[in-house]
C-alpha cells in the first residue's frame, strides 16, 4: 500500500491510523486468529461413570473457557489407544492397561492423571453361582481383551485360585452395558461390571459375588493417557486441557444435579436414581487431585507377568506428573475447591 503524505499529516498520525484500522477488524481480522480456540480430540473407551469428567468439562464449558475446542469421541479401549498412537486423538480416557502395554512395547504413552485408585466394580454373577468355585466351566464376560474389565476379571479369578485360561471361558461383549444384557440373555454367567451398570444388574436380580473396591490392592481407574510427544510438542494445549479437566472434577464433586444430568445424557441411562447412586459412590472415592498412584501401576504390571518387559519395570516410567506439578506450583490447584 502506497502512503501519500498529505498536508497536515505526520508519520506518527498515519501509523496511529493504521493501528486503529487493525484493531477495528475485530472478529474478521487478526483478533479472530488470536481468539480462535485450539482444537483437541479426546477418545473415551466406555460409557461409565469413571469416564464422566471430560463430558462434564465439555458440557460446563470448562475446556472452552481455557481456549480449547475439544471433540470427544467414543471408541473401545483398543481402538482409542490405536487412535492415540496414530495421532488421531491427543488424549485417551481410561485406556489403563493398554497404556502400560503400549509403553512396554516402546510407545511414549504415559498417564497424566487418574481420578481413582481403586476399581469401582462389582463381580456380578447369575443366581446359580454361590461361590467363586462355582465359576468353573462358566462364561465370564469382559468388554474387550486388554481392557480394565478384562484385567480385573483375570486378577480376581486368580485370587480365587482359578485359571482364566482353563477354568472359565472369557467372552468379549465390547460395551459395559452389553455385559448386563449378556447376563440377562444368558450369554454369560458372570462379569466385572462398573458403575452405573453394576447397580442396574443388581436391581435386575443378579448377585454381587465381590465388591472389587474391597480388594486389598491399589488399582488405578478413570485414567487420563497421552503421549510424551503431545506433552513436549503442544505444551500449552496440554496444560489448558488439564485445567479444564480439573475444573470438571470440581464440578463433579460440587454440582451433583448438573453432573447426574450429564452422565444420564452421555450414558443414555434412563433410570435417574441409579445414576445418582453411581455418582454418589464415585464421589466418595474420587481423588481431588488426580495424581497417578504408582502402586496401581504395580498392580497392572503384576497382571502382565507373561510379558518379559513387565518384569522389573519401574512404575515411574509410565507417569508424567509435570502438568499437575506446574499447576500446583502456580497456585491453580488451590483455587479449585472451597476447602
C-alpha positions in Angstrom: 0.0 0.0 0.0 1.4 3.4 -1.0 1.0 6.1 1.6 0.6 9.7 0.4 1.8 12.2 2.9 -0.8 14.9 2.6 -0.7 18.3 4.1 -1.1 18.3 7.9 -0.3 14.6 8.3 2.7 13.3 10.2 4.2 9.8 10.1 3.0 9.3 13.7 -0.5 10.2 12.8 -0.6 7.8 9.9 0.9 5.0 12.0 -1.8 5.5 14.6 -4.5 5.4 11.9 -3.1 2.0 10.6 -3.1 0.6 14.2 -6.7 1.8 14.7 -7.7 0.1 11.4 -6.2 -3.2 12.5 -8.0 -3.0 15.9 -11.3 -2.4 14.2 -11.1 -5.6 12.2 -12.5 -7.5 15.2 -13.7 -11.0 14.5 -12.9 -10.6 10.8 -9.3 -9.7 11.3 -6.2 -10.6 13.3 -8.1 -10.7 16.6 -10.1 -13.7 15.3 -6.9 -15.7 14.8 -5.7 -14.9 18.3 -9.1 -15.8 19.9 -9.6 -19.0 17.9 -9.7 -22.0 20.3 -7.1 -24.8 19.9 -8.7 -28.0 18.5 -8.2 -31.1 20.6 -9.7 -34.6 20.2 -10.2 -37.0 23.1 -11.3 -40.6 23.0 -13.2 -42.2 25.8 -13.4 -46.0 26.0 -16.7 -46.8 27.7 -20.0 -45.2 28.8 -19.3 -45.5 32.5 -19.2 -43.0 35.4 -15.4 -43.1 35.8 -15.2 -41.5 32.3 -17.6 -38.7 33.0 -15.1 -35.9 33.7 -14.4 -34.9 30.1 -18.2 -35.0 29.3 -18.8 -32.6 32.3 -15.9 -30.3 31.2 -17.4 -30.1 27.7 -21.0 -29.5 28.9 -19.9 -27.0 31.5 -17.7 -25.1 29.1 -14.5 -25.6 31.1 -12.4 -26.6 28.1 -13.8 -23.7 26.1 -13.0 -21.3 29.0 -9.4 -22.3 28.7 -9.2 -21.8 24.9 -9.8 -25.4 23.7 -12.3 -26.7 21.2 -12.5 -30.3 22.5 -14.1 -33.0 20.4 -15.0 -36.1 22.4 -15.3 -39.4 20.5 -16.2 -42.9 21.7 -14.1 -45.9 20.9 -13.2 -49.2 22.5 -10.0 -49.2 24.7 -8.0 -50.9 21.9 -9.3 -48.5 19.2 -8.8 -45.5 21.5 -5.2 -46.5 22.0 -4.6 -47.0 18.3 -6.1 -43.6 17.7 -3.7 -42.1 20.3 -0.7 -43.8 18.7 -1.5 -42.6 15.2 -2.2 -39.0 16.4 -5.9 -39.1 15.6 -6.6 -38.1 19.2 -4.4 -36.2 21.7 -5.8 -37.8 24.9 -7.5 -41.1 25.7 -9.6 -41.7 28.7 -9.4 -45.0 30.7 -7.1 -47.0 28.4 -5.4 -48.0 31.5 -3.8 -51.4 30.8 -3.3 -50.5 27.2 -1.2 -47.5 28.2 1.2 -49.8 30.1 1.4 -52.5 27.4 2.0 -49.9 24.7 4.7 -48.3 26.7 6.4 -51.6 27.4 6.4 -52.2 23.6 8.3 -48.9 23.0 5.5 -46.3 22.7 5.7 -43.0 24.6 2.3 -43.4 26.3 2.0 -42.0 29.8 -0.6 -41.4 32.5 -1.1 -37.7 33.3 -3.8 -38.4 35.8 -6.1 -40.9 37.4 -9.3 -40.0 39.3 -9.5 -43.2 41.3 -7.0 -45.5 43.0 -9.5 -48.4 43.4 -11.8 -50.1 41.0 -15.5 -49.2 41.5 -16.5 -52.5 40.0 -18.7 -55.4 41.2 -18.1 -59.0 40.2 -21.7 -59.8 39.2 -22.9 -63.4 38.7 -26.2 -65.1 38.0 -28.2 -66.6 40.8 -27.0 -70.1 40.3 -23.4 -69.1 41.3 -23.0 -69.1 45.0 -19.2 -69.3 45.5 -16.1 -68.5 43.3 -15.6 -72.2 42.7 -19.0 -72.4 41.1 -17.5 -70.3 38.2 -15.5 -73.3 36.9 -16.7 -74.1 33.4 -18.7 -70.9 33.2 -18.6 -68.0 30.8 -17.2 -64.7 32.1 -17.8 -61.5 30.1 -15.4 -58.7 29.6 -15.7 -55.7 27.3 -12.5 -56.3 25.3 -9.4 -58.3 25.8 -6.7 -55.9 27.2 -9.3 -53.6 28.8 -9.7 -52.8 32.5 -12.6 -55.3 32.9 -10.5 -58.0 31.3 -7.6 -57.3 33.7 -9.9 -57.2 36.7 -11.6 -60.5 35.7 -8.3 -62.3 35.3 -6.8 -61.0 38.5 -9.9 -61.7 40.5 -10.2 -65.3 39.1 -6.5 -65.9 40.0 -7.2 -64.6 43.5 -9.9 -67.2 43.8 -7.5 -69.9 42.7 -9.0 -70.2 39.2 -7.0 -70.1 35.9 -8.6 -67.6 33.5 -7.3 -69.6 30.6 -8.6 -73.0 31.5 -11.2 -72.8 34.3 -13.5 -70.3 32.6 -14.3 -69.1 29.1 -13.7 -65.3 28.7 -16.1 -63.7 26.2 -15.8 -60.2 24.7 -19.1 -58.2 24.5 -17.5 -54.9 23.6 -19.5 -52.5 25.9 -20.2 -52.3 29.6 -23.9 -52.1 29.0 -23.8 -55.2 26.9 -22.3 -57.2 29.8 -25.6 -56.6 31.7 -27.5 -57.6 28.6 -25.4 -60.7 28.3 -26.3 -61.7 31.8 -30.0 -61.1 31.1 -29.9 -63.2 27.9 -27.8 -66.0 29.4 -24.8 -65.3 27.0 -22.5 -65.1 30.1 -22.7 -66.2 33.7 -20.6 -63.5 35.3 -18.7 -60.3 34.6 -16.8 -57.5 36.4 -19.1 -54.5 35.9 -18.5 -50.9 36.7 -20.8 -48.0 37.8 -23.6 -47.4 37.0 -24.2 -50.7 35.2 -23.4 -52.8 38.3 -26.2 -51.1 40.1 -28.5 -51.8 37.2 -27.5 -55.5 37.3 -28.2 -55.8 41.0 -31.6 -54.2 40.6 -32.3 -56.8 37.9 -31.7 -59.6 40.4 -28.1 -60.6 39.7 -25.7 -61.2 42.6 -22.6 -59.2 43.6 -20.1 -62.0 44.3 -17.5 -59.5 45.3 -17.3 -55.7 45.7 -14.0 -55.0 44.0 -13.4 -51.8 45.9 -12.7 -54.1 48.9 -9.7 -55.8 47.2 -6.5 -55.3 49.2 -4.8 -53.8 46.1 -4.5 -50.4 44.6 -5.8 -50.2 41.0 -6.0 -47.0 39.1 -9.1 -46.3 37.0 -10.6 -43.2 35.3 -7.1 -42.6 33.9 -6.0 -39.9 31.5 -3.5 -41.0 29.0 -1.5 -39.1 26.4 1.9 -39.3 24.7 5.2 -37.6 25.6 5.1 -36.2 22.0 2.0 -34.2 22.8 3.3 -33.0 26.2 6.5 -31.8 24.7 5.2 -30.5 21.3 1.9 -28.9 22.4 2.7 -28.0 26.0 0.3 -25.1 26.0 -2.7 -27.1 24.8 -1.8 -29.9 27.2 -1.8 -27.5 30.1 -5.1 -25.9 29.0 -6.6 -29.4 28.8 -5.5 -30.3 32.4 -7.0 -27.0 33.7 -10.3 -27.9 32.1 -10.2 -31.5 33.3 -9.5 -30.4 36.9 -12.5 -28.0 36.8 -14.6 -30.9 35.5 -13.6 -32.9 38.6 -14.6 -30.0 40.8 -18.0 -29.7 39.1 -18.5 -33.5 39.5 -17.8 -33.2 43.3 -19.7 -30.0 43.9 -22.7 -30.0 41.5 -24.5 -33.3 41.8 -27.6 -32.2 39.8 -25.6 -31.0 36.8 -23.3 -34.0 36.8 -26.1 -36.6 37.1 -27.8 -34.9 34.2 -24.7 -35.0 32.0 -24.0 -38.7 32.9 -27.5 -39.6 32.0 -27.1 -37.9 28.7 -23.8 -39.5 27.7 -24.5 -43.0 29.0 -28.1 -42.9 27.8 -29.2 -44.2 31.2 -33.0 -43.9 31.7 -33.0 -44.5 35.5 -32.0 -41.3 37.2 -31.9 -42.9 40.7 -29.3 -45.5 39.5 -27.2 -42.7 38.0 -27.5 -40.6 41.1 -26.4 -43.6 43.3 -23.5 -44.3 41.0 -22.4 -40.6 41.1 -22.5 -40.6 44.9 -20.5 -43.8 45.2 -17.7 -42.5 42.9 -17.8 -39.1 44.7 -16.9 -40.8 47.9 -13.8 -42.4 46.4 -12.7 -39.9 43.9 -9.4 -38.1 44.3 -9.5 -34.3 44.4 -6.1 -34.1 42.6 -5.7 -36.9 40.1 -2.2 -38.0 40.8 -1.4 -41.4 39.4 -0.8 -43.9 42.2 2.4 -45.9 41.5 1.1 -48.8 43.5 -1.8 -49.0 41.0 0.7 -49.3 38.1 2.5 -52.1 40.0 -0.8 -54.0 40.1 -1.1 -53.7 36.3 2.5 -54.9 35.9 1.8 -57.9 38.1 -1.1 -58.9 35.8 1.2 -58.7 32.8 3.7 -61.1 34.2 3.8 -63.1 30.9 5.4 -60.1 29.2 9.2 -60.1 29.8 9.4 -56.3 29.7 6.9 -56.1 32.6 9.2 -57.8 35.0 11.2 -55.3 37.0 9.7 -52.3 35.1 9.9 -49.1 37.1 6.3 -47.8 37.6 7.6 -44.2 37.3 8.3 -44.6 33.6 4.6 -44.8 32.9 3.7 -41.5 34.6 4.2 -37.8 33.7 3.0 -35.6 36.6 4.7 -32.4 35.2 1.4 -30.7 34.3 0.0 -31.2 37.8 3.3 -30.1 39.3 3.3 -26.9 37.3 -0.3 -26.1 38.1 0.3 -26.8 41.8 3.3 -24.5 41.8 1.3 -21.8 40.0 -1.4 -22.0 42.7 -4.1 -23.2 40.3 -4.9 -26.3 42.4 -5.6 -24.1 45.5 -8.3 -22.2 43.6 -10.3 -25.3 42.7 -12.0 -26.1 45.9 -13.6 -24.1 48.7 -11.8 -26.3 51.3 
